[in-house]
Amino acid sequence: MVAAQKIIYYLYMLITALCAFFLVKHLFKRKEHKGIINDIVYALCIIPFILRILHIK
């Protein structure tokens, strides 16, 4: 049971890291919707991923 829990945890962290990577990549490569409001929305989407990676709940 502990092994399954660790596997699920590492899969979760992998998916979280991939989502954060793609969000950050898209943030810097966007061609349209360049405004402060969109920057705030991206930041609010990225912050939970960073907090999870740093083990801050």
C-alpha positions in Angstrom: 0.0 0.0 0.0 2.9 2.4 0.8 4.5 1.7 -2.6 1.2 2.5 -4.4 0.9 5.7 -2.4 4.4 6.8 -3.4 3.8 5.9 -7.0 0.6 8.0 -7.0 2.4 10.9 -5.3 5.3 10.9 -7.8 2.8 10.8 -10.7 1.0 13.7 -9.2 4.2 15.7 -8.9 5.2 14.8 -12.5 1.8 16.0 -13.9 2.0 19.1 -11.7 5.5 19.9 -13.0 4.4 19.4 -16.6 1.4 21.7 -16.2 3.5 24.4 -14.6 6.1 24.1 -17.4 3.5 24.5 -20.1 1.8 27.4 -18.4 5.1 29.2 -18.0 6.1 28.4 -21.6 2.8 29.7 -22.9 3.1 32.8 -20.7 6.2 34.0 -22.5 5.2 32.9 -26.0 1.7 34.3 -26.3 1.0 36.5 -29.4 -2.4 37.9 -28.3 -4.0 38.9 -25.0 -0.9 40.7 -23.7 -2.1 42.6 -20.7 -1.7 42.9 -17.0 -4.9 41.1 -16.3 -3.8 38.1 -18.2 -0.4 38.1 -16.4 -2.3 38.1 -13.1 -4.4 35.1 -14.3 -1.3 33.2 -15.3 0.3 33.9 -12.0 -2.7 32.7 -10.1 -2.7 29.5 -12.2 1.1 28.9 -11.7 1.3 29.6 -7.9 -0.6 26.5 -6.8 1.8 24.3 -8.9 4.8 26.0 -7.4 3.4 25.6 -3.9 2.8 21.9 -4.4 6.3 21.3 -5.7 7.7 23.1 -2.7 5.4 21.0 -0.4 3.7 24.1 0.9 0.0 23.5 1.4 
